[in-house]
Amino acid sequence: MPWSRCARSRPSATRWWPPPPSSRNTGQPAKAKDLQNLPCVTQSEDQHWDLTEDGKTVRVKGQIAFASNTYLVLSKAVKSGLGVGLIPFHMVEKDLSDGSLVAVLPNESIPERPFYAAFAPGDATPEKVRVFVKFLVQWFRTHPLD
């Protein structure tokens, strides 16, 4: 699908979240390089992560324990103890508030991932689809995911 037919909204903020305390058999990472020694839960296309630590870009390749192309599955994998995961804040907000997950590497800068609404090319896009995509773009301007 041509990228010209994608409507991009605000980026989705992501953070590293460790597995629940009861299932941890390794320590929490203190620095980005510590992720290399921990089991990690990742997006399917992620082979490494570029993090900014103390103003410098650090490329980290973790020990991939599990990969998926959906954050819902990844958040469940982290909660079940499979590894440290890079998950959007809005998907783990409840788990953070009840203490079942905690943020790690809070000072590391993580590249934002865009959120897309994609639709088929051509002039035959239904009006309701165009209106809905326009609504999404406007809504995310005032309702960030982080």
C-alpha positions in Angstrom: 0.0 0.0 0.0 1.5 3.4 -0.9 2.5 5.4 2.2 0.7 8.4 0.6 -2.6 6.7 1.5 -1.7 6.5 5.3 -2.9 9.1 7.8 -0.3 9.5 10.5 -1.3 10.7 14.0 0.8 11.5 17.0 3.6 9.1 17.9 2.9 6.5 20.5 5.2 6.8 23.5 6.9 3.6 24.6 8.9 2.6 27.6 10.7 -0.5 28.8 8.7 -2.5 31.4 10.1 -5.5 33.3 8.2 -8.7 34.0 6.2 -8.9 37.2 8.3 -9.1 40.4 7.2 -12.6 41.2 8.5 -14.0 37.9 11.8 -12.1 37.7 14.9 -14.2 37.8 17.2 -11.5 36.7 17.9 -8.0 38.0 16.4 -4.8 36.5 18.6 -3.1 33.9 20.4 0.0 35.2 21.8 1.0 31.8 20.8 0.4 28.2 23.6 -2.1 27.7 22.2 -4.3 30.5 19.3 -5.2 28.2 21.8 -7.4 26.3 21.9 -9.8 29.2 18.1 -10.0 29.8 15.3 -11.8 28.0 13.4 -9.3 25.9 9.9 -9.2 24.5 9.9 -7.3 21.2 8.1 -6.3 18.1 8.7 -8.9 15.3 10.7 -6.4 13.2 13.0 -5.2 16.0 16.4 -6.8 15.8 18.0 -4.1 18.0 17.0 -0.8 19.7 18.7 2.6 19.4 18.4 4.3 22.8 19.8 7.6 23.9 21.8 7.4 27.1 23.7 10.3 28.5 23.3 12.2 25.2 24.8 9.3 23.2 23.0 6.8 21.0 23.5 3.3 22.2 22.5 0.3 20.0 21.4 -2.6 22.0 20.5 -6.2 20.9 18.7 -8.0 23.6 18.2 -11.7 24.0 14.9 -12.0 22.2 12.7 -14.4 24.2 9.5 -13.7 22.4 8.4 -11.5 19.4 5.0 -10.5 18.1 3.6 -7.9 15.8 1.0 -6.7 18.3 1.5 -4.8 21.5 -1.5 -6.5 23.1 0.3 -9.8 22.9 3.6 -8.3 23.9 2.1 -6.7 27.0 0.6 -10.0 28.0 4.0 -11.7 27.5 5.7 -9.2 29.7 3.0 -9.6 32.4 3.5 -13.3 32.3 7.2 -13.0 32.9 8.7 -13.8 29.5 11.0 -10.8 29.6 11.5 -7.0 29.6 9.3 -5.3 27.0 9.1 -2.1 25.1 5.3 -1.3 25.3 3.3 1.9 24.8 2.4 3.5 28.1 -1.3 3.5 27.5 -1.3 -0.3 27.3 0.3 -0.8 30.7 -1.0 2.2 32.6 -3.3 0.1 34.9 -0.5 -2.3 35.6 1.8 0.6 36.6 -0.8 2.1 38.9 -1.4 -1.2 40.7 2.3 -2.0 40.9 2.3 -5.1 38.8 4.7 -3.4 36.4 7.3 -0.7 37.0 9.2 1.4 34.5 12.9 0.7 34.0 15.5 2.9 32.2 13.4 6.0 32.8 16.2 8.3 31.7 16.8 6.6 28.4 15.3 8.3 25.3 13.4 5.9 23.1 12.4 6.7 19.5 8.7 7.3 19.1 6.7 4.9 16.9 4.1 6.4 14.7 0.4 5.3 14.8 -1.1 4.9 11.4 -4.6 4.6 10.0 -4.3 2.9 6.5 -6.9 2.6 3.8 -6.9 1.3 0.3 -5.7 3.6 -2.6 -8.1 5.1 -5.1 -10.8 7.6 -5.3 -13.5 5.2 -4.1 -12.6 5.6 -0.4 -16.0 5.8 1.3 -16.9 9.1 2.9 -17.3 7.5 6.3 -13.7 6.2 6.1 -12.4 9.6 5.2 -14.4 11.2 8.0 -13.2 8.6 10.5 -9.6 9.0 9.6 -9.9 12.8 9.9 -11.5 12.4 13.3 -8.6 10.1 14.4 -6.0 12.7 13.4 -7.8 15.5 15.2 -8.5 13.4 18.3 -4.9 12.3 18.7 -3.7 15.9 18.6 -5.5 16.5 21.9 -5.4 13.0 23.4 -1.8 11.7 23.2 -1.2 8.1 23.9 1.5 8.7 26.5 
